[in-house]
Amino acid sequence: MSLLSEEQVELRAAVARCVERSDGPRPYLVGEPGTEQPWDAELWRVLGTEVGVAGLVVPEELGGSGARIADLAVVAEALGGGLAPVPFFGTVALATSALLVHAGDEVAREVLGRIAAGDTTATLAYCEDPGSWEIDEAAAAAATVATREGDAWRVTGRGAFVVDAATADVVLVPARTEAGIGLFEVDGSADGVTRRQSASLDLTRPLGSIELDGAPARLIGAESGAEARLRTALDLALVVLAAEQVGGMQRCLDGAVEYAKQRVQFDRPIGSFQAIKHNLVDVLLKVEMARSAAEAATAAADAYLAEPGEETARRLSVAASLAKSTCSDAFMHTAEETLHVYGGTGFTWEHDAHLHYRRAKASELFLGTAVQHRERLAVGAGL
């Protein structure tokens, strides 16, 4: 078990209460009949403004709390366990991370302030068709182009697999300029922006595509060299994703254990059968190993933000890839094994087990597979 501070325990409890009191993910399943919007606006208002989740890691001078990634990981774990239908990952994990690594820029500071206020959602669109989650490959093949018109910029291109693509107020887009790759802020409702919701395996995380046709944009930072900063931003997002995965697998384990105590066969709770015990113990070991990897990555992320530099960025890269590969494997194993414990009940539409399974599979692929991140680790180690 991890050791949390008193403030983190209170933060986790506050987020969990908000999620438990909400309608849950069912009314907001992407693409399902009756779904009017892909996330719970009231839940996000409470979490974003009253609890302060939206601006948790935004610096205090910009209206945020100036908290650590460790605090954000506590929130991500609670939201992941409840499959909370809120624009947390796109706004806080992806967009805020991309802005934090450009925190000295005036536009970045302005957008961070709007996010911290809780009235602006955002996302990062850097993956193009056919797409690569590796920022270097994506940048090298970037078909999205930014052109200058006097003091203004216009961006043309397409983003795929974009979280909250259809609803984000602000879209951050890497684009090729005459000097190199820069990062641009685009208003999601501006002329020249076309957004489409995509069918997704994970019904609780909206993905979509964004097409830009001369959309007005504002440059964040320099006109070139955004690749290195974005790589670090994605590492920060990977840390949050790992914490979210830990929350999901812990919820799967807790639910399966409770079910095994209540479900009776042959006049005995199924939890008394040795096969069930062994399966659940194996799952527990996976969960605890994943939690350790996620916490190590969280510490590396906080070390980077406290002292940005090449060495802390390298350590973050290693820890983030290790956490992503470990947590992805563990979450898939947990989701599969707990489905077996539930038996036929777990395969019904009404049970949330399949929603967690979908999240486990989708997050296993999202931002790079476990195999890709192990290859990244091997390259970094010179193997």
Order of alpha helices (4+ residues) and beta strands (2+ residues): alpha-alpha-alpha-alpha-alpha-beta-alpha-beta-beta-beta-beta-beta-beta-alpha-beta-beta-alpha-alpha-alpha-alpha
